Every structure is written in C-alpha cells, then in structure tokens.
C-alpha cells in the first residue's frame, strides 16, 4: 500500500484544529454584530481573534505549499485558497475576512474524506444562512433607508434569498448589502443544484443496481438452461446405448407366451 505524502498527512492532522478555529471565528464575528453595545475591549478581542484565525489558515496554506511535491502545480490547482489568503490583505474589512475564512473552511472540508456530500451541503447551507444574516445585518442596520434592523429580519431575508423566493418585505438598500444578496442567491442556486444532482445520482445508481441484478438473474437462468440441456443429452445417450441392454428388463430373456387356459377338445371326424 502506498504511503501518504507529507502534505496529505499534514492535511489530515490539521483538519480538526482548523475546524475548531473556524468555530472560534464564528463566535468572534457574531458577538460584535449581535451585541453592538458590548464593551470596546470585547470588540477589540473579537477583531484580534478573527485575524488570528485567518493567520492560522494562511499559515496552513504556506505549510501545504512547502510540503507539495510540485509547488507550481499546487498554486495552480489551489488558486482559490491563495485568493482567500490574499483577499483580506488587499482591504482589511471584516466582510473580506469572513469571505476568506468561509472559502478556506469550505476547501478543507471538501478535502476531508470522512465528510460526506450530504453533511457538507447541510453545513454549507447553515453556514451561509448564519453568516449571510450577520453580514447583511452589519451593513444594513445603520443604513438610512434600510429595513433590516434586527437579527430576525436578517435571518428571514437570508432564508428567502437563498431559496430565491424573495418576498420583498425585507431587502438591502446599500451597495454592499446587494452584493451580499447576489452572493447568497448564487450560493443557493449552486447548493440546490448539488442536492438535485445528488438525488439524481442516487436514483441512477439504484436503477443500475436493479439492472445489474436482473442481468445476473438472466445469466443464471441461461446457465441453468444449458445444464438442463446437457443433462437431457446425457439421458438420451444413456437410453439408447448398450448400457441399458444389461438392465433387469433385458436380462430375463424373451417373454414367455402365455399358456392356453382351456385346452381344445379333439374330436374325430364322423364316418
């Protein structure tokens, strides 16, 4: 069995710590938005925690780049990871750190062999719903003409946007809020496509298994028919061959003529 590479071993070992850091990032991102009246030290600590988590994911990318067998191929095939690492440095906004962390967590979750597609899709839906609600609330709460003023309105808006229903009772009025809306709509459509494709693949696999079972049954029936024909041929050969001549029915010799039950009376002719 081929031994996994150093990069694969690092990814396997760092999977759980990075997911724990992502949960810490979730709390650090949510607290200032849900509790804006919190002390300034709390907000400052949350900001530092966000940067620490992003730095951990950036360090993970650099380590994987150093362990890669071909670094050029690694950069070319992991360009989304690189963009997520560089993005917050271009313009240090909290929203960019959110997007970068979501991209990195999503990439690492897809690489985990123990994460099934259904679990990944469910986690992506919950994550996008939660982070979309927090992000739109942070940018729309203080908008002059905004109508998303609390977490309940933000969650309802995120849910209707992701499902592309769009009732219109709540909608973003700022440019950044509308960018978030476009991202949620595209993400919702993509996740719906993944779920639909997964269900279709399950039905196709089920039908293929049924067809395979039917083909195996037909092959077994044909094999049995061939064996029956061979047995009939052997029986027919044995029935007409010399082996049957030595049987009990042939060993008794010719059948005796049955005796006349009433002897005939002989009469002499009259003169």
N, C-alpha and C positions, 0 to 999 in steps of 0.2 A: 504494500500500500504506500502511495506517495505521501511523503511528509509535507504538511502545510508549510507555506513560506512564512518568513518572519513577519511580513505585512499582514497575512491572514491571522497569525497568532496574536498580533497586536490588536487588530480589529476585534477579535473575539474577546480578548481580555478587557479592552476599554469600552465595550458595548454598555455594560451595566453602569459604570461610573458616569458616563456621558449622559445616559438617560436620567440618572439621579440629578445631575447638574441641570438638565433641561427642566425638571420639575422645580428646582430652585429658581430658575429663570422665570418660570410661570408665576410663582409667588411674588418674586421681586417686581415683575412687570404689572401684576394685578393690583398690588396694595396701593400704590400712589393714585391709581385711577378710581378704585372702589372707595378709598378713604382719602380724598384730597385734603381733608382737614387735619391729617396726621402731622406729627411734628416734622420739622425740617430735617432732623437727623435721620428719621425713618426714610424719608425720600432720598436722602443722600446715600444711605446704606443700600437701598434698593438699586439705585443707579450704579453703585460700585459692584454690586452682585451681578447685575446684567453684564457689565464689562468683563468681570471675572469669568462668567460662563462663556461669553463669546471668545475670550482669550484661550480658554480650555479647548474649545472646538478648533480654533486656529492652530494651537499647538498640536492637536491631534492630526490636522491636515499636514503640517510640516513633518511630523514623525512618519506618517504614512508615505509622504513624498520621499523622505530619506531612506525608507526601507524598500521602496519599489525597485523592482529589477530594472525597469526602463522608465526613467523619470519623465522623458518626453511623452511617452505613451500614457503615463499616469496623468500628467497635466491635461493632455488632450481628451482623455476619457473621463476626467473628473473636473471639467471646466466649471460645472455648476457649484461644486464645493469651493473652488477658487473664487468665484464671483461672490459667494456668500461670505467668504473670509474678507475680501477686499471691500465689499459694499459699505460696511459701517465706517470705514476709514475715509471714504470719499466725502461723506457728510454725516457727522455724528448725531443722527437723530435716533430717538428711541424706536421709532417705527422701522427704521432700517435695521437696527439690531434685532428687532422682532422677526423681520423677514429673513434675515441671515440665519438666525438660530433655528427657525422653522425649516429652512432648506437643509441645514446640516443635520438636524434630528431626523428629517424625513429620509435623507440619503443613507444615514447609518441604520435606520430601521429597515429599509428595503434590503440592506446587505445582510441583515441578521437571518440566518437560516431557520431559526426557531419561530420567527414571526410569520404567520400565515397571511394570506391576502385579505381574508375577512377581518382579521384583527387589525391589520394595517389600515384598511379602509375605514373601519369603525373609529380607530384612533385619529385618523385624519379628519373625519367629519367632526368629532368632538373638539379637536384642537382648533380647527378653522372656525368653528362656531364660537368657541370661547374667545380666541384671540381676535377674531373679527369684531366681536361685540366690544371688547375692551378698547381696541384700536379706534373704532368709529366713535365710541363714547369720548375718548380722549380728545379727538379733533372736532367733535360736533357739540360738545357740552357748552362751550363758551361762544359758539357761533351766534351772531346777532339774530339771524332768522332760522336757526336750527330748531328741529322738533324732536331731537333725540337727546333727552336731558337726564335720563337715569339708566341704570343697568337693565331694567326690564324692557324698556323701549329698545335698547341696543340689541338685546338677545332676540327679541321678536323681529327686528329688522334683519339681523343676520340670518335667522332661520328662513324668512320669506325670500331673502335674496339668494341664499344658497340653493333653495329649491326652485328658483326662477319663477316664483309665484308673483311677487311684487305687488302687494295690495295697494301700496302708495300712501298708506296712512302715516308711515314714517319713511323719510328719505333724507339722504345727506344733502347739504347745501354748499359745503366747501369743496374746493378742488381736490384736496387730499381725501376727503370722505368719499367722493365719487370714484377716485382711483381705487380705494378700498372696495367699493361696490363692484367695480369691474372685476377685480381680482377674486372676490367671493363668487360672483356669477360664473366666471370661467372655471374656478375650482369645483363648484357644484356640478357643472356640466361634465367635467372630467371625471369626478368621482361617480356620478351616475352612469357614465359610460363604462367605467371599470366594473361596477356592480352588474350592469346588464351583460357585459361580456363574460363575467364570471358565471352568471346564471346560465347563459347560452352554452358556455363550455361544459358546464355540469350536465346539461341535458344531452349535448352531443356525445360526451363520454358515456353517459348512461345508455344511449341508443347503440353506441358502438359496442359496449359490453353485451347488450342483448343480442346484437347481430353476431358477435363472436360466439356466444353460447349456442345460438341457433346453428351456426356453421359447424361447430363441434358436434352437435347432436346429429346433423345430417351426415357428417363424416362417419360417426359411429354407426348410424343406420346402414350406410353403404357398406361398411366393413362387415357388419353382421350379415347383410345380404350376400356378400361374397363368400363368407364362411358357410352359409346355408347352401349356396350353390355347390361349393366344393364337397360338402357332406352328401348332398344328393348324388353327385357324380360318383363318389366312392361307394355309396349304397347300390347304385345302379351297376357299377362294375362288379361288386361282390355278388349281386343277384344273378348275373349271367355267367359267372366264371366257374371253374372246376371245384372251387372250394365248397360250393353248395351241393355238389354231387355226392359228397361224403356225409351229408346230413342224415338225420334219423329217418326221414321220409324215403330217401333213396336206398338206404341200407337194407330195407325189408324185402327187396326184390320186387318182382311184378306182382300185382294184386291178384289174388285168387278169385276164380269165378265162383259166384255164389251157388251153393247146392240147390238142386231142384227140390222144392219142399214136398211135392206129390209125385211119386213115381208113376209113370204111364202103365196102364194095363195092356198087355199084349194079347190080342185075340187072333185066333187062327181063322183063316178065311173059310167060309162055308162052301161045301162042295156044290 
